[in-house]
């Protein structure tokens, strides 16, 4: 059956022709193709005002981003065949990049499957269908995964905040054999990560390269004396444990979730690092205040918070939160200490975070030097026409006396 047609207003096709995949509701010619005439997740052919095809996608009349393209070829809609093809292309990249099967397999728009996230943990995959179109293609996605990967288990973590924006229900469902937790390897370190009960998909592969850089930093510092490390917003100890394995003498992990810290302790034991690690449960801002009151000092402080700026309206309060946490972290650095600071907020620009480092250092009568800049890993590719696919920022900042 031919898909329904979604027609754009005059000149509203330029961004799509340049490579973007999104259609906003105010770009649609609602006189010719009323949005109310479509069902959420319905497959559509998007056409310019002159009737020329721009590709096939899916629609959600309830969302500001009312349509997303999945193919430029009008003959190829969002079906099992297309998903199989996209998975094979994505898998080919990851198998060239990584020796072990632990990575983000599908990164939404950048892998040609907008609204779909798939993380691989060897024989188990965790899937997020964040849009109505991907939810409508649920069975095609499951069948394609089974054909391409033959996983022992598929966990549908369809409980993200983005689904609320799409007016979709939240649910978590296991297909096949899905354990409570999985073991994964990253940069030579073994972790035990929760799946259904963990954050997002259970692990954050995007910081792999940045954590590897910190390992190298710690090895260098350890040549003179094993450094003290503070890992703030540690989750299950991704940064801290890798620092311990690299030669840190003492690592503190600060995390609000007791369950996450339990997994951090398990992972520390798996690597024989339990004697080097300490775990502090509590709010990060309060914990840093308490450590400062106790005159604790660290050679490296890692700050990797959740997104303080999720939407444009959060920019003002989010900037203040980033300033507070980075300044508090700097106050815990010893002489010639290094702050490793990250942000996963797309709406926080790199130059804004750099300005926070500069202002915070000057407020403390110290001087900041940026010695490293990091990004999201290669398994989180960036679509060159969609700035929103580039979100992760990481800096290493040396903070010295002025």
N, C-alpha and C positions, 0 to 999 in steps of 0.2 A: 504494500500500500504506500502510495506517495505521501510524504510528510506534508503537514500543513505549512503554509507560507507565513513568515513574519516579515513585514515590509518596513524599512527604515525611512525616515524623513530625508528630504533632499540634503545632500552633502554630509549626512551623518554616517556615511560608509568609509570615510577616509581613515579613521583609526583602525578599522578592521582590515582594510586593504594594506595598511602598513604592518600588519602582523598581530595586532591585539586580538583577543578572543572574547572580550566581554561586550555585551550590548546593555546600555542603561535604559531604563524605562522611558526617560524623556527623549530618547532617540528614535522611538518607534512611532510610525505613522498610525496612530490609533483610530483614525477615521477609516482607513482601509483595512487594517488588521487589529481590531480592538483586543487589548490584552485580556479582557474579561472572557474572551472566547476560547482561551487556552486552559488546559489542565496543568497543574504543577508537574514538571518532569516530562512533559510531552515533547517528542522529537519534532523539530521544525527545520525548514529550509529558510535561511535568512537571506533576504534579497534587498538590493539597493532600490532606491525609489524608481529607477528606470527598469526594474525587473531583472537585472543581472544578478545571478547567484553569487553569494559571498561564502557559502558553505552550509553545512548541516550542524545543528546543535540541539540544545534543549532549552525549554523555557520554564520560567516560574513567575507568573504574573504578580505574586505577592512579594517579590524581592526587588530591591533597587537595581541590582544586576539581574535584569529580567531574562537574559539569555546568554549562553556560553557556547562557543563553537567547539566542535570536536573533530571536524574534518572540513577541508576546503573543497573536497570532491562531493558534489551533491548526491552521488550514488552510494556514498558510504556513511551510514548513520551510526548511532551509538548502539551497536549490537555485539554479540559474542565474537564475531570475526574481527571487528575493529579492535576490541579490547585485547584479544589474543595477539594481534599484530603489535599494538602499543606495548604490551607486556614484554614481548620478545625483544623489541628495540631497546626498552629500558633495561632489561636483564643483560643484554649484550654489553651495555656501557658498564654496569656494575661489576660484571665478571672480569672486565679488563682492569677495573680500578682496584678490586679487593680480592685477596686470596681466600678469605673466609666468608661464608654467606650471612654476614651481619651488616645490614645497610638499609637505607631507604630505597625501596624498589621503585615506587612511583611518587613523584613530587608534583601532583596536580597539573596545573597548566603547563609547566615546563616539560612535562612528559606527555603532553597531548591528551591528558585526561583530567580536564578541569573539575575540581571539587572532589577528587579522589586521592587519598593518601594510603600507601601500603608500606609498612616496615617489615623487614624479613629478619627472623631469628632462626636461622637454619631451616628446620622443617616446619616451623610455625610462622604464620604471617598474621599481622594485625592490620585491619582495614578500617579506614574512616571514610564513610560516604557522607560528605558534608553538604551536598546540595540535593535538591529534589530530582534533578536529572540522574544523578548517580544512584540515588535511592531507587528510582524507577528501573534502573539497569542492574539492580542487585543480583538477580539470578545469572545474568550474562557475565557479570564480574566474577562471581563464584565459580562458574563453569570454566571461564578462561583461566583463572588461577589454578584450578585443578588440572587443566590440560597442560599449562606451561610449566608449573612447578611441582605438581603432585604433592602438596604439603600434607603432613599428618594432621594438621589442625589449622583452622581459620577462625580468628577472633574478630568479630565485628564490634569495634568500639565506636558505635554510633551515638555518642553522648557528648559531642563537642558543643561549645557555645555557638558555633556557626550555624548549627542546625536550627537553633531558635530563630535566627534571622531568616531562615528559609521556611519557617513555620512547620518544621518537621519534629516528630516525637523523638525522644531520646531512648535508646535501648542498647544493651550489651548482649551479644549472643555468640555462643561457641558452636562451631561446626567441626565435627571430627574430634580428635583428641587434643584438647587445649589444656595444658597444665596451669596451675596457679602462678607459677613463675618459670622463667627460662634462664639458662646460663648463656652468656654471650662473651665474646672476646673483643677487646678494643686496645690497640697499641700495646699488645702483649700482656694485658691484664684481664683477669676473669671476673665477671660480675654476675650476681644473681638479681634479676629484675622482675618485678611483679607485672603481670599482664592486665587482667581485668581490674585489679585494684590499684594499678599504678597511675602516674600522671600521663596524660595524652595516650601514646601507644605503649608506654612502659619504659621507654628509654629515649634519649635525645642524641641521635646519631650526628646531628648537624655540627656539634662542637668537636668531633673526632680530631681534626687537624689542629685545632687550638689547644686541646688537651695534650696532644703530642708535643707541641711547642713548649708547653709548660714543663713537660717531662725533661726536655733538653735543658731548659733553664735550671731546673732543680739539680740535674746532674752537674751542671757547671758550678752552681753554688756549693754543692756538696764536696767539691774538690778541696775547699778550704775548711768548711765546717758544715755538718748536716743542718739544713735550714729548718726553721719553724714555719708551718704553713697553716693558713686559716681559709677554709672553704665555706663561704656563706651562701645560703640557699642551696645546700649541697645535694638535696634529693637523696639518692642512694650512694653518694660519695664519688661521683664520676671524676671530678677534678682531684679531690683529696687523695683518694686511693692510688690514682696514677702517680701523684707526686710522692707518695710514700714508697711505692715500688721503685721510683727513680732515685731514691736516696734521701728523702726528707727524714730528719730525725724525729720530728713530732708533727702531727697533723690534727687540727681541730676541725670538725664538721658541724656546722650550725644549720638546723633544719626544723621547721615547725611541725612536721609530721612524724609522729613516733613510729608509725608503720614504715615509713621510708628509712628512718635511721636503723630500724631493725634489719632491713635489707642491706644497708651500708655495713653494719657489723658482720653480717653473714659473708659479704663480699670480702671484707678485710680478712676474715678467717680463711677464706678460700685461697688467699694469696700469702698467708703467713704474716700479715701486717697488723694483727690486732694489738700488739704491744706498742705500736707507734701511733695509734689513732685514738682520739678522744671524740666523744659525740655529745653535743649540747642541743637539747630540744628547746625550742622557743621561737618567739618572734625575732626576726633578724635585727630589726632596729633596736629592740630592747637588749638583745644578746650582745650586740656590739657596744652598747652603752655600758653594760655590766663588765665586759672585758676591759674597757677603757678605765673604769673605776678601779678594777683590780690591777691596773698597770701592766697588763699583758701586752707584749709586743711580738710582732711576727716579721719574718723576712719577706714573705709573699702573702698577700691577701687576695683571694679570688672572690669576685662578686658577680654572680650570674643569676639575676632575679627573674621572676616571671615578667611578662609584658606589663609595665606600668602605664603604657599608652596603647590601649586596644583600638580606640577610635579617635578621630580628630578632636572631638570635644574633650578628650582626656589630656590633651597636650600640656596645658598649664599645670594641672596637679601632678601629672606624670613627670614633667621636668623637675619639679620640686622634690619628688620622691627619689629620682636619680641623683639629684644634687646631695640630698641628705645621706643616702646610703654610701655614695662614693667619698664624701667628706668624712663620714664616720670611719670608713675603711682606712683612709689615709692616716687618721689619728692613731691607728693601731700598728702602723708600720714602724719598724725600727730604723736606725740610721741606714740610709742608702737602700731603703726597702722598695719593693716593686708591687704595684697594684695591677691585677689582671681583672679588667672590668668588661662585662658583656651586656648587650641588649638585644632582645628578640622583637623589639617594637619597630615595625616598619615605619611608623609615623615619627620616630626619633631619628633625625638625620645625624650622620657621622659628625658633622661639624658642631652640632649641638652637644654631643657627648664630649668632644674634644674641649669645647668651651667650659663644660662642667669641670673637667680635670684641671684646666688652667685656673679657673676661679677658686676652686677648692684648695688647690695648692697655695695660691697667693693668700687666701684667707688664713691659712696656717703658717704663713711666712716661710713657705718652702717653694721649691722650683720643680716643675714637672718636665720630664723628658719622655716622649713617646718612642719606645724602642721596638715595638712590633705592632702590626695591624693584622687582624684575622677576619675571616669571612666564614660563611657556611660551607660545608664540605661539598665535594663534587657529586655526591649522591643526592644533593639538594640543588640541582642546576637552576640557573636563572634564565628566564625567558627574556630575551633582549628587548622585546616590545612591551613587556609588562613589568614595570618597576616594582610592583607589589610582591613579585617572586623573590626579590632581593631584600632580605629582612635582617639577617644576623650581622652583628657588629661585635668585634672583640679587640681590645687594646691591652698592651702591656705598657705601663707607665712607671718609669723610675721617678721616685720622689726623694729629692735631696734637700739639704739645708741650703738656704740662699746665702 
